[in-house]
């Protein structure tokens, strides 16, 4: 039961930190305004998420692979918006 | 050697996704402008990072505890800036 709770807390936490980027993606593509967004944040973050994905693939951990694939797509969407809309 | 590389890749990835939030913190506190930042992103993200920290404490994983404590501080700083500077 304790182990079940602990395991699921990891999944819930991962769900939150993954899905969090969706409202930011929707906002930048709707408003086409990215002035207050730090390009360095999303350059460094996207690099980190890509490395997490490689790490997930190397240790064959499906939670890491799925969560980081989704986050990578969302993070790259924000990065593209930042580059297109100054 | 392979194991050494794999283990360190996790640390490097964690370093990138943690430190990424620092330029965004500096930007919002310097410009006092947060119009383009999604409050939902940082509300959901901060909740997720808090849950990751609890998870790290439950399974006693120091990488998770250290990385998520730093990210939590940075994420809350952005959230406070977003609330203060509309």
Backbone of each chain as ProteinMPNN parsed JSONL, in Angstrom:
{"seq_chain_A": "XXXXXXXXXXXXXXXXXXXXXXXXXXXXXXXXXXXXXXXXXXXXXXXXXXXXXXXXXXXXXXXXXXXXXXXXXXXXXXXXXXXXXX", "coords_chain_A": {"N_chain_A": [[0.838, -1.219, 0.0], [1.833, 1.287, 0.945], [4.007, 1.299, -0.797], [2.653, 1.295, -3.203], [1.427, 3.802, -3.082], [3.671, 5.503, -3.01], [4.849, 4.919, -5.505], [2.834, 5.808, -7.233], [2.768, 8.507, -6.564], [5.043, 9.506, -7.767], [4.271, 9.227, -10.458], [2.081, 11.009, -10.513], [3.337, 13.439, -9.854], [5.067, 13.645, -12.059], [3.173, 13.839, -14.088], [2.074, 16.378, -13.535], [4.375, 18.133, -13.795], [4.892, 17.741, -16.447], [2.542, 18.353, -17.954], [2.241, 20.991, -17.283], [3.478, 22.735, -19.069], [1.746, 23.018, -21.181], [-0.381, 25.101, -20.935], [1.314, 27.338, -21.261], [2.307, 26.988, -23.847], [-0.103, 27.229, -25.319], [-0.748, 29.859, -24.658], [1.414, 31.468, -25.732], [1.195, 30.908, -28.477], [-1.347, 31.778, -29.018], [-1.392, 34.519, -28.297], [0.816, 35.415, -29.66], [2.947, 36.735, -28.527], [5.982, 37.059, -26.888], [7.717, 38.405, -25.331], [8.32, 38.526, -22.53], [9.253, 36.036, -21.98], [12.047, 34.036, -21.244], [14.551, 33.287, -23.476], [16.824, 31.846, -22.897], [16.041, 30.255, -20.761], [14.336, 28.389, -22.066], [16.031, 27.324, -23.996], [18.031, 26.064, -22.458], [16.399, 24.405, -20.902], [15.114, 22.779, -22.843], [17.329, 21.428, -23.876], [18.064, 19.997, -21.557], [15.763, 18.371, -21.176], [15.884, 16.851, -23.48], [18.235, 15.428, -22.93], [17.306, 14.001, -20.678], [15.48, 12.372, -21.969], [17.169, 10.8, -23.61], [18.564, 9.544, -21.547], [16.431, 8.123, -20.366], [15.894, 6.376, -22.493], [18.269, 4.949, -22.54], [18.311, 3.593, -20.055], [16.022, 2.276, -20.366], [13.401, 3.204, -19.336], [10.096, 3.601, -19.193], [8.366, 5.584, -18.121], [10.021, 7.848, -17.939], [10.673, 8.089, -20.665], [8.151, 8.549, -21.943], [7.111, 10.848, -20.52], [9.178, 12.739, -20.988], [9.24, 12.888, -23.767], [6.789, 14.105, -24.354], [7.123, 16.539, -22.905], [9.329, 17.548, -24.274], [8.273, 18.105, -26.833], [6.402, 20.123, -26.157], [8.106, 22.048, -25.017], [9.82, 22.666, -27.157], [7.909, 23.79, -28.851], [7.356, 26.19, -27.507], [9.846, 27.374, -27.649], [10.138, 27.705, -30.445], [8.052, 29.526, -30.881], [9.059, 31.664, -29.395], [11.292, 32.342, -30.935], [10.095, 33.007, -33.389], [8.144, 35.031, -32.753], [9.083, 37.938, -31.615]], "CA_chain_A": [[0.0, 0.0, 0.0], [2.811, 2.392, 1.017], [4.781, 1.244, -2.041], [1.699, 1.677, -4.25], [1.258, 5.249, -2.912], [4.944, 6.128, -3.393], [5.006, 4.751, -6.945], [1.87, 6.669, -7.902], [3.134, 9.909, -6.326], [5.997, 9.8, -8.839], [3.51, 9.399, -11.699], [1.277, 12.236, -10.391], [4.301, 14.54, -9.939], [5.509, 13.685, -13.449], [2.039, 14.343, -14.877], [1.989, 17.829, -13.29], [5.506, 18.881, -14.359], [4.839, 17.584, -17.905], [1.369, 19.042, -18.501], [2.361, 22.413, -16.921], [3.939, 23.542, -20.201], [0.668, 23.172, -22.171], [-0.964, 26.455, -20.925], [2.281, 28.312, -21.792], [2.299, 26.79, -25.304], [-1.351, 27.808, -25.83], [-0.685, 31.311, -24.479], [2.323, 32.135, -26.689], [0.721, 30.76, -29.859], [-2.591, 32.563, -29.147], [-1.088, 35.954, -28.215], [1.984, 35.695, -30.507], [3.796, 37.662, -27.785], [6.885, 36.243, -26.064], [8.714, 39.344, -24.806], [8.703, 38.251, -21.139], [9.783, 34.673, -21.884], [13.499, 33.966, -21.379], [14.978, 32.287, -24.466], [17.819, 31.001, -22.23], [15.334, 29.224, -19.997], [13.829, 27.315, -22.917], [17.171, 26.666, -24.655], [18.657, 25.172, -21.475], [15.402, 23.413, -20.496], [14.918, 21.838, -23.95], [18.538, 20.582, -23.872], [17.945, 19.099, -20.409], [14.688, 17.392, -21.412], [16.429, 15.947, -24.503], [19.169, 14.53, -22.225], [16.464, 13.099, -19.871], [14.906, 11.389, -22.901], [18.277, 9.882, -23.944], [18.779, 8.777, -20.316], [15.29, 7.188, -20.279], [16.067, 5.353, -23.539], [19.43, 4.118, -22.17], [17.976, 2.7, -18.943], [14.706, 1.736, -20.761], [12.379, 3.549, -18.342], [9.002, 4.116, -20.01], [7.858, 6.826, -17.537], [10.939, 8.903, -18.39], [10.574, 8.224, -22.125], [6.856, 9.161, -22.296], [7.019, 12.198, -19.955], [10.129, 13.657, -21.614], [8.859, 13.087, -25.171], [5.719, 15.112, -24.333], [7.707, 17.816, -22.468], [10.213, 18.019, -25.351], [7.41, 18.69, -27.876], [5.844, 21.374, -25.623], [9.213, 22.979, -24.81], [10.258, 23.108, -28.492], [6.846, 24.672, -29.358], [7.54, 27.502, -26.876], [11.104, 27.883, -28.2], [9.851, 28.158, -31.82], [7.241, 30.746, -30.733], [9.973, 32.713, -28.91], [12.15, 32.746, -32.052], [9.243, 33.624, -34.419], [7.48, 36.246, -32.267], [10.025, 38.595, -30.691]], "C_chain_A": [[0.868, 1.262, 0.0], [3.573, 2.473, -0.313], [3.929, 1.689, -3.228], [1.537, 3.196, -4.275], [2.495, 5.984, -3.425], [5.108, 6.087, -4.911], [4.085, 5.72, -7.703], [2.157, 8.149, -7.696], [4.13, 10.369, -7.386], [5.289, 10.061, -10.159], [2.718, 10.708, -11.678], [2.187, 13.462, -10.537], [4.752, 14.732, -11.391], [4.427, 14.215, -14.374], [1.95, 15.861, -14.761], [3.125, 18.584, -13.99], [5.575, 18.75, -15.893], [3.762, 18.478, -18.501], [1.424, 20.555, -18.251], [2.714, 23.299, -18.117], [2.842, 23.803, -21.236], [0.02, 24.564, -22.126], [-0.01, 27.526, -21.469], [2.371, 28.217, -23.311], [1.079, 27.479, -25.905], [-1.301, 29.336, -25.77], [0.197, 31.989, -25.541], [1.836, 32.026, -28.132], [-0.565, 31.531, -30.091], [-2.258, 34.052, -29.213], [0.014, 36.374, -29.191], [2.903, 36.731, -29.864], [4.655, 36.859, -26.808], [7.96, 37.096, -25.391], [9.232, 38.953, -23.411], [9.281, 36.853, -20.921], [11.303, 34.712, -22.084], [13.88, 32.88, -22.385], [16.004, 31.338, -23.839], [17.159, 29.909, -21.422], [14.946, 28.063, -20.909], [14.92, 26.623, -23.74], [17.791, 25.638, -23.706], [17.69, 24.042, -21.092], [15.206, 22.335, -21.577], [16.12, 20.885, -24.05], [18.455, 19.542, -22.755], [16.913, 18.006, -20.621], [15.143, 16.367, -22.459], [17.385, 14.934, -23.855], [18.414, 13.542, -21.331], [15.881, 11.988, -20.746], [15.957, 10.341, -23.29], [18.547, 8.949, -22.752], [17.687, 7.713, -20.148], [15.424, 6.04, -21.272], [17.22, 4.4, -23.165], [19.103, 3.144, -21.037], [16.615, 2.015, -19.18], [13.668, 1.922, -19.644], [11.246, 4.27, -19.076], [8.389, 5.417, -19.467], [8.694, 7.996, -18.021], [10.782, 9.154, -19.888], [9.294, 8.976, -22.502], [6.798, 10.616, -21.815], [7.936, 13.17, -20.699], [9.879, 13.861, -23.096], [7.796, 14.187, -25.245], [6.301, 16.492, -23.972], [8.595, 18.408, -23.558], [9.401, 18.706, -26.449], [6.877, 20.056, -27.419], [6.935, 22.444, -25.512], [9.727, 23.532, -26.151], [9.216, 24.052, -29.101], [7.001, 26.085, -28.807], [8.793, 28.174, -27.445], [10.898, 28.423, -29.619], [9.055, 29.462, -31.776], [8.131, 31.913, -30.324], [10.838, 33.245, -30.048], [11.33, 33.495, -33.122], [8.669, 34.968, -33.987], [8.359, 36.918, -31.228], [9.339, 39.405, -29.598]], "O_chain_A": [[0.68, 2.171, -0.809], [3.76, 3.551, -0.877], [4.41, 2.366, -4.137], [1.51, 3.808, -5.343], [2.389, 6.956, -4.173], [5.462, 7.09, -5.531], [4.493, 6.359, -8.673], [1.829, 8.967, -8.556], [4.059, 11.508, -7.849], [5.642, 10.983, -10.894], [2.675, 11.431, -12.673], [1.854, 14.406, -11.252], [4.808, 15.859, -11.884], [4.711, 14.945, -15.324], [1.772, 16.554, -15.763], [2.876, 19.561, -14.696], [6.234, 19.551, -16.557], [4.016, 19.255, -19.422], [0.734, 21.319, -18.927], [2.309, 24.459, -18.181], [2.977, 24.697, -22.072], [-0.127, 25.179, -23.182], [-0.455, 28.507, -22.066], [2.498, 29.235, -23.992], [1.198, 28.224, -26.878], [-1.744, 30.022, -26.692], [-0.219, 32.961, -26.172], [2.039, 32.946, -28.925], [-0.863, 31.907, -31.225], [-2.77, 34.768, -30.073], [0.135, 37.555, -29.515], [3.557, 37.508, -30.56], [4.138, 36.082, -26.005], [8.982, 36.58, -24.938], [10.43, 39.037, -23.143], [9.74, 36.523, -19.827], [11.783, 35.365, -23.01], [13.576, 31.704, -22.185], [16.057, 30.162, -24.199], [17.638, 28.775, -21.386], [15.189, 26.9, -20.583], [14.757, 25.47, -24.137], [18.045, 24.496, -24.089], [18.089, 22.883, -20.971], [15.14, 21.143, -21.275], [15.952, 19.687, -24.28], [18.736, 18.363, -22.968], [17.155, 16.846, -20.288], [14.839, 15.179, -22.352], [17.359, 13.747, -24.177], [18.811, 12.382, -21.222], [15.796, 10.831, -20.335], [15.672, 9.143, -23.298], [18.732, 7.743, -22.916], [17.974, 6.558, -19.832], [15.118, 4.89, -20.958], [17.155, 3.201, -23.437], [19.56, 2.002, -21.051], [16.121, 1.281, -18.325], [13.138, 0.959, -19.09], [11.411, 5.405, -19.524], [7.944, 6.261, -20.245], [8.158, 9.014, -18.46], [10.762, 10.304, -20.327], [9.337, 9.926, -23.284], [6.478, 11.515, -22.592], [7.532, 14.291, -21.008], [10.26, 14.895, -23.644], [7.879, 15.086, -26.082], [6.014, 17.485, -24.64], [8.618, 19.624, -23.75], [9.791, 19.765, -26.941], [6.892, 21.022, -28.182], [6.716, 23.602, -25.869], [10.031, 24.72, -26.261], [9.578, 25.006, -29.788], [6.808, 27.063, -29.529], [8.806, 29.38, -27.691], [11.426, 29.482, -29.959], [9.336, 30.393, -32.532], [7.982, 33.022, -30.839], [11.094, 34.446, -30.129], [11.796, 34.482, -33.69], [8.697, 35.933, -34.75], [8.372, 36.501, -30.069], [10.012, 40.005, -28.76]]}, "seq_chain_B": "XXXXXXXXXXXXXXXXXXXXXXXXXXXXXXXXXXXXXXXXXXXXXXXXXXXXXXXXXXXXXXXXXXXXXXXXXXXXXXXXXXXXXX", "coords_chain_B": {"N_chain_B": [[31.953, 1.502, -16.91], [30.08, 2.192, -18.921], [27.898, 2.213, -17.2], [28.695, 4.217, -15.47], [28.647, 6.395, -17.208], [25.915, 6.463, -17.879], [24.76, 6.984, -15.364], [25.831, 9.496, -14.808], [24.757, 10.961, -16.921], [22.119, 11.281, -16.176], [22.483, 13.013, -14.005], [23.579, 15.241, -15.312], [21.473, 15.919, -17.048], [19.513, 16.545, -15.128], [20.754, 18.726, -13.933], [20.643, 20.615, -16.031], [17.782, 20.899, -16.466], [17.09, 21.936, -14.032], [18.632, 24.287, -13.563], [17.8, 25.804, -15.669], [15.633, 27.453, -15.037], [16.662, 29.661, -13.798], [17.608, 31.906, -15.526], [15.059, 32.815, -16.298], [13.934, 33.625, -13.868], [15.703, 35.756, -13.195], [15.151, 37.43, -15.361], [12.342, 38.147, -15.086], [12.357, 39.449, -12.595], [14.1, 41.528, -13.057], [12.992, 42.958, -15.234], [10.426, 43.354, -14.316], [8.147, 42.608, -15.637], [5.612, 40.487, -16.646], [3.718, 39.697, -18.401], [3.587, 37.879, -20.617], [3.997, 35.451, -19.47], [2.6, 32.388, -18.489], [0.401, 32.041, -15.865], [-0.837, 29.698, -15.134], [0.921, 27.73, -16.053], [3.042, 28.013, -14.183], [1.755, 27.617, -11.756], [0.833, 24.976, -11.947], [3.267, 23.7, -12.489], [4.836, 24.325, -10.212], [3.36, 22.982, -8.236], [3.735, 20.347, -9.159], [6.552, 20.084, -8.895], [6.785, 20.34, -6.147], [5.473, 17.982, -5.379], [7.297, 16.138, -6.5], [9.435, 16.631, -4.819], [8.419, 15.749, -2.341], [8.112, 13.082, -3.04], [10.812, 12.414, -3.501], [11.758, 12.724, -0.874], [10.321, 10.692, 0.373], [11.301, 8.33, -0.83], [13.864, 8.68, -0.198], [15.879, 9.901, -1.961], [18.615, 11.596, -2.823], [19.39, 13.099, -5.109], [16.937, 13.762, -6.307], [15.819, 15.209, -4.163], [17.605, 17.416, -3.798], [17.683, 18.615, -6.435], [14.936, 19.203, -6.819], [14.357, 20.884, -4.686], [15.853, 23.178, -5.296], [14.674, 23.822, -7.816], [12.057, 24.286, -6.95], [12.322, 26.619, -5.384], [13.141, 28.45, -7.393], [10.954, 28.311, -9.148], [8.823, 29.176, -7.523], [9.707, 31.788, -7.112], [9.313, 32.883, -9.667], [6.573, 32.624, -9.849], [5.711, 34.327, -7.751], [6.636, 36.779, -8.787], [5.005, 36.89, -11.038], [2.497, 37.208, -9.849], [2.847, 39.634, -8.457], [3.714, 41.517, -10.449], [1.714, 42.369, -12.888]], "CA_chain_B": [[32.123, 2.715, -17.731], [28.732, 2.459, -19.476], [27.052, 2.531, -16.046], [29.199, 5.512, -15.011], [28.159, 7.357, -18.192], [24.462, 6.519, -17.741], [24.452, 7.627, -14.097], [26.166, 10.911, -14.929], [23.84, 11.597, -17.863], [20.976, 11.667, -15.346], [22.873, 14.197, -13.231], [23.743, 16.372, -16.251], [20.111, 16.277, -17.478], [18.885, 17.18, -13.969], [21.392, 20.036, -13.773], [20.092, 21.497, -17.07], [16.357, 21.211, -16.266], [16.977, 22.698, -12.787], [19.258, 25.608, -13.705], [17.093, 26.502, -16.753], [14.675, 28.437, -14.528], [17.373, 30.827, -13.269], [17.5, 33.086, -16.398], [13.684, 33.335, -16.287], [13.795, 34.336, -12.588], [16.441, 37.014, -13.326], [14.452, 38.28, -16.335], [11.092, 38.732, -14.567], [12.626, 40.367, -11.472], [14.797, 42.689, -13.606], [12.08, 43.75, -16.079], [9.148, 43.495, -13.614], [7.104, 42.409, -16.632], [5.327, 39.036, -16.7], [2.5, 39.568, -19.217], [3.599, 36.718, -21.516], [4.183, 34.226, -18.688], [1.334, 31.76, -18.105], [0.322, 31.739, -14.425], [-1.211, 28.282, -15.009], [2.134, 26.925, -16.177], [3.858, 28.004, -12.966], [0.954, 27.027, -10.668], [0.852, 23.51, -12.127], [4.654, 23.259, -12.402], [5.258, 24.412, -8.81], [2.688, 21.86, -7.567], [4.424, 19.125, -9.572], [7.899, 20.053, -8.307], [6.559, 20.072, -4.721], [5.18, 16.541, -5.278], [8.574, 15.451, -6.762], [10.242, 16.768, -3.608], [7.822, 14.815, -1.368], [8.471, 11.745, -3.551], [12.247, 12.258, -3.208], [11.9, 12.545, 0.58], [9.747, 9.385, 0.73], [12.183, 7.238, -1.261], [15.199, 9.135, 0.228], [16.768, 10.026, -3.122], [19.203, 12.929, -2.656], [19.359, 13.834, -6.378], [15.577, 14.296, -6.415], [15.607, 16.185, -3.097], [18.395, 18.629, -4.083], [17.225, 19.239, -7.686], [13.582, 19.753, -6.706], [14.376, 22.018, -3.74], [16.316, 24.341, -6.075], [13.647, 24.166, -8.805], [10.901, 24.813, -6.22], [12.644, 28.016, -5.031], [13.138, 29.234, -8.631], [9.591, 28.311, -9.674], [8.025, 30.04, -6.641], [10.145, 33.163, -7.398], [8.647, 33.318, -10.903], [5.145, 32.704, -9.501], [5.53, 35.556, -6.959], [6.802, 37.889, -9.733], [3.805, 36.895, -11.891], [1.385, 37.738, -9.042], [3.144, 41.031, -8.124], [3.815, 42.355, -11.652], [0.721, 41.86, -13.839]], "C_chain_B": [[30.776, 3.152, -18.312], [27.82, 2.923, -18.344], [27.392, 3.916, -15.497], [28.628, 6.629, -15.893], [26.658, 7.573, -18.023], [24.087, 7.291, -16.485], [24.687, 9.14, -14.193], [25.275, 11.654, -15.9], [22.596, 12.075, -17.13], [21.269, 12.936, -14.55], [22.978, 15.431, -14.127], [22.362, 16.871, -16.699], [19.401, 17.035, -16.362], [19.442, 18.57, -13.717], [20.793, 21.037, -14.767], [18.64, 21.886, -16.767], [16.128, 21.986, -14.96], [17.429, 24.141, -12.988], [18.552, 26.464, -14.774], [16.196, 27.63, -16.251], [15.343, 29.715, -14.029], [17.309, 32.046, -14.204], [16.09, 33.687, -16.431], [13.406, 34.119, -14.994], [14.447, 35.716, -12.705], [15.701, 37.978, -14.251], [13.207, 38.941, -15.738], [11.338, 39.716, -13.426], [13.348, 41.619, -11.939], [13.814, 43.587, -14.372], [10.772, 44.089, -15.361], [7.962, 43.404, -14.589], [6.867, 40.91, -16.801], [4.104, 38.723, -17.563], [2.452, 38.255, -20.016], [3.766, 35.382, -20.794], [2.802, 33.679, -18.297], [1.348, 31.434, -16.61], [-0.03, 30.27, -14.222], [-0.008, 27.37, -15.132], [2.845, 26.846, -14.835], [3.095, 27.512, -11.737], [1.038, 25.501, -10.748], [2.273, 22.976, -11.934], [5.149, 23.242, -10.95], [4.636, 23.276, -7.988], [3.411, 20.547, -7.873], [5.801, 18.985, -8.936], [7.813, 19.763, -6.804], [6.289, 18.571, -4.507], [6.446, 15.708, -5.544], [9.457, 15.472, -5.524], [9.745, 15.812, -2.514], [8.21, 13.371, -1.73], [9.937, 11.428, -3.243], [12.505, 12.006, -1.735], [11.402, 11.165, 1.009], [10.669, 8.23, 0.357], [13.65, 7.545, -0.891], [16.207, 9.096, -0.931], [17.311, 11.459, -3.133], [19.233, 13.753, -3.942], [18.005, 14.518, -6.538], [15.357, 15.413, -5.405], [16.322, 17.503, -3.422], [17.852, 19.353, -5.319], [15.859, 19.904, -7.505], [13.474, 20.856, -5.664], [14.794, 23.287, -4.479], [15.236, 24.786, -7.064], [12.43, 24.784, -8.131], [11.112, 26.29, -5.874], [12.55, 28.91, -6.28], [11.718, 29.396, -9.178], [8.679, 29.223, -8.842], [8.413, 31.509, -6.863], [9.448, 33.722, -8.634], [7.152, 33.533, -10.627], [4.849, 33.986, -8.711], [5.64, 36.782, -7.879], [5.548, 38.032, -10.596], [2.621, 37.513, -11.149], [1.601, 39.238, -8.751], [3.099, 41.95, -9.341], [2.887, 41.804, -12.726], [1.069, 42.068, -15.305]], "O_chain_B": [[30.385, 4.315, -18.21], [27.07, 3.888, -18.491], [26.51, 4.683, -15.112], [28.186, 7.665, -15.397], [26.18, 8.707, -18.022], [23.206, 8.15, -16.52], [23.878, 9.946, -13.735], [25.05, 12.853, -15.736], [22.074, 13.15, -17.423], [20.419, 13.819, -14.434], [22.531, 16.519, -13.763], [22.106, 18.074, -16.73], [18.757, 18.053, -16.616], [18.71, 19.483, -13.337], [20.473, 22.167, -14.399], [18.299, 23.068, -16.807], [15.088, 22.623, -14.797], [16.723, 25.086, -12.638], [18.687, 27.688, -14.785], [16.012, 28.637, -16.934], [14.679, 30.736, -13.853], [16.985, 33.137, -13.735], [15.928, 34.899, -16.571], [12.73, 35.147, -15.02], [13.834, 36.727, -12.361], [15.624, 39.177, -13.983], [13.028, 40.152, -15.865], [10.618, 40.705, -13.296], [13.235, 42.667, -11.304], [13.797, 44.804, -14.191], [10.079, 45.023, -15.762], [6.924, 44.035, -14.389], [7.801, 40.153, -17.065], [3.528, 37.638, -17.475], [1.411, 37.601, -20.084], [3.689, 34.319, -21.409], [1.944, 34.427, -17.831], [2.183, 30.661, -16.139], [0.418, 29.653, -13.255], [0.098, 26.366, -14.427], [3.214, 25.76, -14.386], [3.706, 27.041, -10.778], [1.283, 24.827, -9.748], [2.472, 21.938, -11.302], [5.791, 22.287, -10.51], [5.305, 22.68, -7.144], [3.667, 19.742, -6.978], [6.178, 17.901, -8.491], [8.645, 19.042, -6.252], [6.814, 17.968, -3.571], [6.653, 14.684, -4.892], [10.133, 14.495, -5.205], [10.541, 15.151, -1.848], [8.577, 12.566, -0.874], [10.267, 10.333, -2.788], [13.352, 11.189, -1.373], [11.983, 10.539, 1.895], [10.812, 7.27, 1.114], [14.556, 6.779, -1.223], [17.212, 8.387, -0.898], [16.58, 12.409, -3.412], [19.114, 14.977, -3.887], [17.933, 15.703, -6.865], [14.779, 16.447, -5.738], [15.724, 18.575, -3.335], [17.588, 20.554, -5.27], [15.639, 21.022, -7.972], [12.574, 21.691, -5.754], [14.177, 24.341, -4.318], [14.916, 25.972, -7.149], [11.828, 25.71, -8.677], [10.211, 27.111, -6.044], [11.958, 29.989, -6.235], [11.33, 30.479, -9.615], [7.858, 29.955, -9.396], [7.55, 32.385, -6.811], [9.041, 34.884, -8.655], [6.551, 34.493, -11.108], [3.849, 34.655, -8.972], [4.841, 37.713, -7.772], [5.084, 39.143, -10.855], [1.833, 38.253, -11.738], [0.651, 40.019, -8.794], [2.518, 43.033, -9.282], [3.252, 40.85, -13.413], [0.301, 41.676, -16.184]]}, "name": "protein", "num_of_chains": 2, "seq": "XXXXXXXXXXXXXXXXXXXXXXXXXXXXXXXXXXXXXXXXXXXXXXXXXXXXXXXXXXXXXXXXXXXXXXXXXXXXXXXXXXXXXXXXXXXXXXXXXXXXXXXXXXXXXXXXXXXXXXXXXXXXXXXXXXXXXXXXXXXXXXXXXXXXXXXXXXXXXXXXXXXXXXXXXXXX"}
